[in-house]
């Protein structure tokens, strides 16, 4: 940004200041949507440093994963609840991109740098049309940028529209996502190590269903990265 553009930006911010979506403090130069303090204070799990962690253990006996992690712990009563609601339900898709980049910076020097391609958990086209965006895809975009791994949103799709998983039991969640995903480009995914990306992992039913379908392809490997762990 040249000097004139910087002055113009500073002048504009006097009247229309950018504020942090978490704490409502004014953002300064280089801060995007979330202030440095709130980003630093995210309750990060650091699970990416351990192969056997609470997220990976969630899938033991359910599906074969290489690695699994979540960026931060999400509690309903925390100050980050509003941030996640804005991201998931109120059109603030850029939140996922910003947090995805931060997540990727953590994963760069970990086991997760071994992946070949990043695939977000897909939405059915009817829900995508209604919502306007796939929140997992925006997290995956941020991860793709910092991990320098390609993003693929075409080879794996949700072919059946389902009810929301909210308020369902663990069995109901599993039943709700059984046989709803399919591969559209098996040749491209064959032999690849795929990083599946989701916004929040609760019981892991959706990610389990995704992984099981992908692992039917010969020589594929699957790892999981969720933005938040409920």
Secondary structure, DSSP 8 states (H G I E B T S, - for coil): --HHHHHHHHHHHHHS--B-TTT--B--TT--SS-HHHHHTS-B--GGG-SS-HHHHHTTTT---S-EEEEEE--TTSTTHHHHHHHHHSS-THHHHHHHHHHHHHHTTSGGGG-SEEEE----HHHHHHHSS-HHHHHHHHHHHHHT-EE-SSSEEE-S-----TT--HHHHHHHHTT-EEES-HHHHTT-EEEEEEEEESS-HHHHHHHHHHTTSTT-EEEEEEEEE-
